[in-house]
Amino acid sequence: MVSAPGHTPVMVEETIQALVVSPGGRYIDATVNGGGHAAVIIEHSSPGGQLLGIDADPAAIAAAKDRLAIYNGSVRLVNDNFANLEAICLKTDFFPVHGIFLDLGLSSLQLSDSGRGFSFQREASLDMRFSPGQELTAADIVNTYSEANLARLIWTYGEEKQSRRIARQIVAQRPLKTTLELAAAVEQACGGRRGRIHPATKTFQALRIAVNQELENLEAALRQAVNLLGADGRLVVISYHSLEDRIVKRFMLNEAKGCICPPEKLVCACGHTPRLRLITKKVVTPSRAEIIVNPRSRSARLRAATRIINQEELDESSERLFFLAREAAGNTGKQANSGRAQRSYSLS
């Protein structure tokens, strides 16, 4: 297994098999983190493989740059959010692709970063931003949201049953400036520690999701990923909690269906046709051996699907990507980009 220093990629073999990585292929790692999965993907796609690595965290991009330096010429790295996936690919002329991979977990690098407050186990400011360019921080939420809004956020994004008690305690003790202060407030609200899981786990998850708009960005990335995949291209996603996995599962199931009209409609009005075929009928989980070696992998859930394209969609998508490519390049001449647009789904 190839990994970046301090970072152990999860379910590597399962990922490579689901992506069907092959020599000469083009792949996107939309959450490149420390470059662990990316290194394995580019190795399996050589000779001739190309990889586009994307991450909203500039520290992750820096780590991936060091880790992937030996693959110079085969890897492009972009510091951006995967919610902008389509625009990134158009700007870098990296479409269509054979496979797109998303690993939605926090990396070891982020958890050990003492300055951003992702972990409640060490003293840090309440930041939790993936990118320093973002405005909203966890401190903003903790210290300015009303008790009702705090409780709703912790319940919605953390699925925390004691969200109201936690929100009440946070408001009573604020301003809270550090991770340890927040963790102590949550622990006090929950009546102390019970069991193996720290009582602040779900609250920290909820704040991180809210700060980074993770669920909204995931939905946007999934929609765009389907547009960028060539025929038989693979979409592979590893999630780590039920909210993410629910979004991925629902998206793949809907895109694998024909009609998606409400059950009460007797006649189809949506005209929806399948764009994906499920590869994983059931969610794939790490092996017992991997969990022993890497306990953080225990909550990982992998789902995969392959792209289906009919001739009508081929024509529509080619025309759509042609105009998007023109707009991205700022070029008004049709012939300048027509060749690129016609390649939109012509992978071999």
C-alpha positions, 0 to 999 in steps of 0.5 A: 500500500502506498501512502503519504507520510502520516496518512494511511489511505482507506480501502485502496484495493477496493477503490482501484478495483471499483475504478477499474484503473487501467493504463493510459486512463484519465482519473480525478481524485476530487479529495486528494488529501495527502496523495495516498489514493492518488499515488496508487491510481497513477501507478496503476494507470501507467504508462500514459495515465493522467490524474487531476487532484483537487482539494479545498485545503491548501495544506493538503495540496502542498502535502500531495505535491510533495508526495506525488512529485515523482509522477511529474508530468502525469499529475495536475493539482488544483486548490479548489472545492470539488463543488466547482468540479466541472469548471475546474475540468473545463479550465484545465481541459481535463474531460472526459475521464475514465473515473472520478474518486471522492474520499470524504473523510478528514485526513490524518494531516488535518486532524493533527493540524493544531491550528484549525480545531478539527479535533477535540483532543488537542487545544486549538482555536475554533476554526474548522475551515478547510480553506482559509479563504472561507469566512465562516468559522466554528467560533462564529457559529458557537458564539453567535447562533441562537440556542434554537439554531445551534440545537437544530444544527447539531441535530441536523448535521450531527444527529445528536439526540442531546442537541438541545441540552448541548446548545443550552450549555454552549450558550450559557458558557460562551464565549468559547474560544478553543476546542477544549473549552467546547468539548468540556461544555458538551461533556458537561451537558451530556453528563460526562463521558460514557463509553468509548466515543467522546460526547463531543464527537457529533457536535464537532462533526456538525460544526465542521459540516456546517462551516464547510457546507459539506453536504451541499458541496457533495450533492453539487460534485456528484451531479457534475461528476456524472457529466464529466464521465465518459461511457463506462466511466466509474464514480467511486465514493467513500463516505464516513457517516450516515448523512454523506452515505445517504446522499451518495446512495440516494443519488446513485439509486436515482441516477440508475432509475428510469422514471423518478416521478412521485409514486402518486403520478400514474404517467411519467412526466419527468422523462428521466433516463438512467445515467448510472448503473450500480456496481455495488449493490450493497455498500462495501466496508473495510476488511477486519484486517484493515480495521485492525491496522487502521482503526479510523477506517472502521466507519468507511463506506464505499459505493460505486457506479458506472456511466451509461450514455445513450446516443441522444445524451451523447449529442446533447452533452457534446453540444453542452460541453462545447458551449461551456468550453467556449465560455471557459476559454473566453473564445467566441470562435466555434471551430477553435473548440469544436474538436475538444467538444466532440471528444466529450464522450469518445473515450476508448 
